[in-house]
């Protein structure tokens, strides 16, 4: 056989192998678009994922759309003819209400919803846009929902609340702002309900932009002792790969008879064979180990990592890289969302881009005794067939092990979609 024919056969063989890999990735999960967003005014852009109630209804936020085009909180209800959207609240530019929500919503035990907006309220932080708000939505018993503004940021106490909220066992709320505070580098706050129905905000920590980090885009989580954990997108020390620092993972230690919270930097990202610029929140397992994603870094590919941080007897935390993205053309890139576990200890989330058509993926990571974890691509997002693309948020499970999430774009109208992946 002519040498050129050998080359042609070999290339054809590689193409078949690549196709089989891709088909295997697709076969790992069956995706269905449940709802495609549309607004006559343009881009809807759901940036967060979804949550579910006990009846299987889904809830989330969009950056645009609603009655005033400034974002909304929505509910999706399954019906015999498909999923029906109900707008629970339309955000308004009126000097009181917030607008442009990015962090999603959470439930309390009474069925009220809580969330944040990046802008709006009575403050003046960015071209008169307002400094952002924390809000509560309560069902009125007649199918409607009533909004209560729990806090309007002023800038000095933080602004641009990009991430969502988390409750502690006493009903206090915790979150972050990506900007503002004394140093203008972001804050961690606690919101405490008062007896008269109002809520009081306590600034727990103000980032300086130095070794302690800056710009926390993601939220915080709590351990059993009430300590807080999170990540900053920048800071941690200026190094050559990252002029403003590559970001940090941090702990805020709850006061024990003291007067304030103590910040401890658990890890400084370095980009070199490590990640940098993390956007999401951390996840803790039953042993106290932390898991997270960094949207960039991870060696020469520079497409992001999934990592584990493990505490040692000396008090230091050791990082283990679980996966470097984009090792092959079919892999995801830019993991920016939160992670979740299943009951077997596997991790799940999304990538903003990468995959078969560079439109993002849903992936699973299975633990390995040594070295990197095994990755399975559950879905490659594509622009054909009204599929969603570019998922910013993470995914959730239902009781049957199916996954649900939202994409920032794509769908029937190219304005975002909510999807389900069945296993």
matplotlib code that plots the C-alpha trace (Angstrom):
import matplotlib.pyplot as plt

x = [0.0, 1.2, 2.5, -0.1, -2.8, -1.4, -1.8, -5.3, -6.3, -4.7, -6.5, -9.8, -9.2, -8.6, -11.8, -13.7, -12.2, -13.0, -16.6, -16.9, -15.6, -18.1, -21.0, -20.1, -20.1, -23.6, -24.9, -24.1, -27.2, -30.4, -31.0, -34.4, -35.1, -38.0, -38.5, -37.0, -37.1, -38.4, -38.8, -39.8, -37.3, -34.3, -31.8, -33.3, -30.0, -30.6, -27.2, -28.0, -29.3, -32.6, -34.0, -37.0, -39.9, -41.4, -43.9, -41.1, -41.7, -38.6, -37.5, -34.8, -33.9, -33.1, -30.8, -33.2, -36.9, -39.9, -42.4, -39.7, -36.9, -34.7, -34.9, -37.4, -37.9, -39.8, -41.5, -41.8, -44.6, -45.0, -48.3, -49.7, -48.7, -45.2, -43.7, -45.5, -43.6, -45.1, -43.4, -43.3, -41.6, -40.4, -37.6, -38.0, -35.8, -37.7, -35.0, -36.1, -36.3, -33.2, -32.6, -30.3, -30.3, -27.5, -27.4, -30.6, -33.0, -33.3, -36.3, -36.9, -38.9, -42.1, -41.8, -40.5, -37.9, -34.7, -32.2, -29.9, -29.6, -26.4, -27.8, -30.8, -32.0, -31.4, -27.6, -25.5, -22.5, -22.2, -23.5, -26.5, -27.5, -27.8, -25.6, -27.8, -30.4, -31.3, -35.0, -37.6, -40.7, -43.6, -46.7, -49.9, -52.2, -53.9, -51.3, -49.3, -46.0, -45.1, -41.6, -39.9, -36.6, -34.5, -31.5, -30.3, -26.5, -24.8, -21.4, -19.6, -21.2, -20.6, -22.2, -22.8, -24.1, -23.4, -23.8, -26.8, -27.5, -27.2, -29.1, -27.7, -29.7, -30.9, -32.4, -29.6, -28.5, -25.0, -23.5, -20.8, -20.5, -18.0, -17.2, -17.5, -16.5, -13.8, -11.2, -13.5, -12.6, -15.7, -17.2, -18.8, -22.0, -24.6, -28.2, -30.0, -33.8, -34.9, -38.0, -39.8, -39.7, -36.7, -33.3, -29.9, -26.8, -23.5, -20.3, -18.2, -15.2, -13.9, -11.3, -8.2, -7.1, -3.8, -2.9, -6.4, -8.0, -10.4, -13.6, -15.6, -18.0, -19.1, -21.1, -20.1, -20.9, -21.0, -19.5, -21.1, -19.4, -20.7, -17.5, -17.7, -15.8, -15.5, -13.3, -12.1, -11.7, -8.5, -5.9, -3.7, -0.5, 0.7, 2.5, 3.7, 0.7, -1.9, -1.3, -4.0, -3.5, -5.0, -7.6, -7.9, -9.9, -10.6, -12.2, -13.9, -13.6, -16.7, -15.8, -15.6, -15.8, -13.9, -15.1, -14.8, -14.4, -10.9, -10.0, -7.7, -6.4, -6.5, -5.0, -3.5, -4.1, -1.1, -2.2, 1.0, -0.2, -2.9, -6.2, -6.9, -9.9, -12.5, -16.1, -18.3, -18.7, -17.0, -18.5, -17.6, -17.8, -18.4, -14.7, -14.3, -12.5, -13.4, -14.1, -14.3, -13.7, -11.4, -12.5, -9.0, -5.5, -4.6, -1.4, -0.9, -4.6, -5.6, -9.2, -9.8, -9.7, -11.7, -9.8, -9.9, -8.5, -7.7, -6.8, -3.6, -2.6, -0.4, -3.3, -2.3, -4.5, -3.2, -4.6, -5.3, -6.1, -9.1, -9.4, -7.7, -10.2, -9.8, -7.3, -9.1, -11.3, -14.4, -13.7, -15.4, -13.7, -14.3, -16.0, -17.6, -20.5, -21.0, -20.4, -22.8, -22.3, -24.4, -24.8, -21.8, -19.4, -19.4, -19.2, -21.4, -21.4, -21.2, -18.6, -19.4, -17.7, -15.8, -17.4, -18.3, -19.2, -17.6, -21.0, -20.5, -21.1, -22.6, -20.0, -19.5, -16.3, -15.9, -13.3, -10.1, -7.8, -4.8, -4.4, -7.1, -10.8, -12.5, -14.6, -17.8, -19.5, -23.2, -24.2, -22.5, -24.6, -25.2, -27.1, -29.0, -32.4, -33.2, -30.7, -29.5, -25.9, -23.4, -24.6, -23.4, -25.1, -24.7, -27.2, -29.5, -30.8, -34.4, -35.4, -34.8, -31.3, -32.2, -30.3, -31.8, -30.1, -30.3, -28.3, -27.6, -28.3, -29.6, -33.0, -35.8, -35.3, -31.6, -32.3, -31.7, -33.3, -34.0, -33.0, -33.3, -30.8, -32.1, -29.7]
y = [0.0, 3.4, 5.4, 8.1, 5.5, 4.3, 7.9, 8.1, 4.9, 6.0, 9.3, 7.6, 5.2, 8.2, 9.8, 6.7, 6.5, 10.2, 9.6, 6.6, 8.6, 11.4, 8.9, 7.3, 10.7, 11.4, 8.0, 8.7, 10.8, 11.7, 15.5, 17.1, 20.8, 21.5, 25.2, 27.8, 31.4, 34.2, 37.9, 40.4, 42.8, 40.4, 38.4, 36.7, 35.2, 32.9, 32.9, 30.7, 27.1, 26.0, 24.7, 22.4, 22.2, 19.0, 18.8, 19.0, 22.6, 24.4, 28.0, 30.3, 33.8, 35.6, 38.6, 40.2, 39.9, 40.3, 43.1, 45.8, 43.9, 44.0, 40.4, 38.1, 35.2, 32.4, 29.1, 26.2, 23.8, 20.5, 20.1, 17.6, 19.9, 20.9, 23.1, 26.3, 29.4, 31.8, 35.1, 35.3, 38.8, 41.3, 43.5, 47.2, 50.3, 52.4, 53.3, 50.7, 47.3, 45.5, 44.4, 42.1, 39.0, 36.5, 34.3, 32.2, 31.7, 29.4, 28.3, 28.6, 26.0, 28.0, 28.1, 31.7, 32.4, 34.5, 35.9, 38.8, 41.4, 42.9, 46.3, 48.4, 49.7, 53.2, 53.2, 54.8, 52.6, 52.4, 55.1, 55.5, 51.9, 51.2, 48.9, 45.8, 44.2, 41.1, 40.2, 37.8, 36.5, 35.2, 33.4, 35.3, 32.3, 33.5, 32.4, 35.6, 36.4, 39.5, 40.9, 42.3, 44.1, 42.8, 45.0, 47.6, 47.8, 51.1, 50.4, 50.8, 47.5, 46.0, 46.1, 43.8, 40.7, 38.3, 35.0, 33.6, 33.0, 30.2, 29.7, 28.6, 26.5, 29.7, 31.2, 33.8, 34.4, 34.6, 35.8, 37.8, 41.0, 41.1, 44.8, 47.4, 47.5, 49.6, 48.5, 48.2, 44.5, 42.8, 41.5, 38.5, 39.4, 37.9, 39.0, 38.5, 38.7, 41.3, 41.1, 43.9, 42.0, 43.9, 42.3, 43.6, 43.2, 42.5, 42.8, 39.8, 40.4, 43.0, 41.8, 44.0, 42.8, 41.5, 38.1, 37.6, 37.8, 40.0, 39.9, 36.9, 36.1, 32.8, 32.4, 30.8, 27.5, 26.6, 23.7, 22.1, 24.6, 27.6, 28.5, 29.9, 28.8, 30.4, 31.6, 34.9, 35.4, 37.4, 38.3, 36.1, 37.8, 39.3, 36.7, 36.7, 34.7, 36.9, 40.6, 41.0, 37.5, 34.2, 33.9, 32.2, 29.6, 31.0, 30.2, 32.6, 31.3, 32.1, 34.1, 32.0, 34.6, 37.1, 40.3, 39.4, 36.7, 35.6, 35.0, 32.2, 31.7, 27.9, 28.1, 30.6, 29.7, 30.0, 29.1, 27.2, 23.5, 24.9, 26.8, 30.5, 32.9, 30.7, 31.9, 29.5, 28.2, 25.4, 22.0, 20.1, 16.3, 14.5, 14.4, 18.2, 18.1, 21.0, 20.7, 23.4, 24.6, 27.2, 28.5, 28.8, 27.3, 23.7, 23.6, 24.3, 23.9, 26.7, 25.5, 25.1, 22.5, 20.6, 20.4, 19.0, 20.7, 18.5, 19.7, 18.3, 17.8, 20.8, 23.1, 23.5, 22.5, 20.4, 20.6, 17.7, 18.2, 15.9, 17.0, 19.3, 20.2, 20.1, 17.3, 16.3, 18.2, 16.7, 17.8, 20.8, 24.1, 27.0, 25.3, 28.2, 26.7, 25.0, 21.2, 18.6, 15.1, 12.0, 9.3, 7.4, 10.4, 11.3, 15.0, 16.8, 20.2, 22.1, 23.8, 27.1, 26.1, 23.2, 19.9, 18.7, 22.2, 24.4, 25.3, 23.7, 20.4, 18.6, 16.2, 13.6, 12.9, 9.5, 9.0, 7.3, 5.7, 7.7, 10.5, 12.3, 11.2, 9.6, 12.0, 11.2, 13.8, 13.4, 16.0, 18.1, 21.2, 22.1, 24.8, 22.4, 21.0, 24.0, 22.8, 25.2, 26.4, 27.9, 26.9, 29.4, 27.6, 24.1, 21.2, 19.6, 16.1, 14.9, 11.9, 9.6, 10.8, 13.0, 16.3, 19.7, 23.0, 26.1, 27.5, 31.2, 31.0, 28.7, 27.0, 27.6, 31.3, 31.6, 33.3, 30.5, 27.2, 24.8, 21.2, 17.7, 14.9, 11.4, 8.6]
z = [0.0, -0.9, 2.2, 1.6, 1.7, 5.1, 6.3, 5.0, 6.7, 10.0, 9.9, 9.2, 12.1, 14.4, 13.2, 14.0, 17.5, 18.1, 16.9, 19.3, 22.2, 21.3, 21.0, 24.3, 25.9, 24.5, 25.5, 29.2, 29.6, 27.7, 27.7, 27.2, 27.0, 29.3, 28.6, 26.2, 27.4, 25.2, 25.6, 22.8, 24.3, 23.7, 25.7, 28.8, 30.1, 33.1, 34.8, 37.8, 37.9, 39.3, 42.6, 43.1, 45.6, 47.0, 44.0, 41.4, 40.3, 39.3, 40.3, 39.1, 38.0, 34.8, 34.3, 31.8, 31.0, 33.3, 33.0, 33.1, 31.3, 34.4, 35.4, 37.1, 39.4, 37.7, 38.4, 35.9, 36.5, 34.6, 32.7, 30.3, 27.4, 28.7, 31.3, 32.1, 33.2, 35.9, 36.7, 40.5, 40.5, 37.9, 39.1, 38.6, 38.4, 40.9, 43.4, 45.9, 44.1, 42.9, 39.4, 37.4, 39.6, 39.0, 42.0, 42.0, 44.9, 48.0, 50.1, 53.8, 55.7, 55.2, 51.4, 51.0, 48.5, 49.1, 46.7, 45.7, 42.9, 41.6, 41.2, 42.3, 45.6, 47.0, 46.9, 44.2, 43.3, 39.5, 37.2, 39.5, 39.1, 42.8, 44.9, 44.9, 47.3, 49.2, 48.8, 50.0, 48.1, 50.0, 48.6, 49.3, 49.2, 46.0, 43.6, 43.8, 45.5, 47.6, 47.6, 50.7, 50.4, 53.3, 52.7, 50.2, 50.0, 50.3, 49.0, 52.3, 53.3, 49.9, 46.5, 43.5, 45.3, 42.5, 44.4, 46.1, 49.8, 52.4, 55.7, 59.0, 61.5, 63.3, 60.2, 59.5, 55.9, 54.6, 51.3, 49.6, 47.5, 44.7, 45.3, 48.0, 51.6, 53.1, 50.6, 47.6, 47.1, 48.4, 51.6, 53.4, 55.3, 57.6, 57.6, 60.9, 61.4, 64.0, 66.2, 64.4, 61.0, 59.7, 59.0, 60.2, 58.1, 59.7, 57.7, 58.8, 56.6, 54.2, 51.6, 51.2, 47.8, 49.2, 50.5, 51.8, 48.3, 46.5, 44.4, 45.8, 42.9, 44.6, 47.8, 51.1, 52.8, 56.5, 58.5, 61.5, 63.8, 61.9, 60.2, 56.7, 53.5, 50.1, 47.3, 45.8, 42.1, 42.5, 45.2, 47.2, 46.2, 42.9, 40.8, 37.2, 35.8, 37.5, 37.9, 40.6, 42.1, 40.9, 43.7, 47.0, 49.0, 52.5, 55.8, 58.2, 61.7, 63.9, 67.0, 70.2, 72.9, 70.7, 68.9, 65.3, 62.6, 61.7, 58.1, 57.2, 53.6, 52.9, 49.4, 47.0, 43.3, 41.1, 37.6, 36.9, 37.0, 39.2, 38.6, 38.8, 38.8, 40.6, 40.2, 42.2, 45.8, 47.6, 48.5, 51.7, 52.2, 55.5, 56.3, 56.0, 52.7, 50.3, 46.6, 43.9, 40.4, 38.9, 35.6, 34.1, 34.6, 34.9, 32.8, 29.2, 28.2, 30.6, 30.5, 34.2, 37.0, 39.6, 42.9, 46.4, 49.5, 52.4, 55.9, 57.5, 61.1, 60.9, 60.0, 56.4, 53.5, 50.7, 47.1, 44.9, 41.2, 40.3, 36.7, 34.2, 31.5, 27.7, 27.5, 24.3, 21.9, 23.4, 27.0, 28.6, 29.4, 31.8, 34.9, 36.7, 38.6, 42.0, 42.4, 43.9, 45.1, 44.6, 47.3, 45.9, 46.1, 42.4, 41.5, 39.0, 37.4, 34.1, 32.0, 30.3, 27.0, 25.5, 24.5, 21.0, 19.7, 22.3, 23.8, 27.2, 28.9, 31.9, 33.5, 36.1, 38.0, 39.6, 42.4, 41.7, 44.4, 43.0, 40.5, 38.5, 38.8, 35.9, 33.8, 32.0, 29.7, 30.4, 27.8, 25.1, 24.4, 20.8, 18.9, 16.8, 17.8, 20.1, 22.7, 25.3, 25.3, 27.7, 31.2, 33.8, 36.8, 38.2, 38.4, 40.9, 41.4, 41.8, 43.8, 40.8, 40.1, 37.1, 36.7, 36.1, 35.2, 33.0, 30.1, 29.6, 25.9, 23.3, 23.3, 20.8, 20.9, 21.7, 25.0, 27.4, 28.4, 31.3, 30.8, 32.3, 32.0, 32.7, 33.4]

ax = plt.figure().add_subplot(projection="3d")
ax.plot(x, y, z, "-o")
ax.set_aspect("equal")
plt.show()
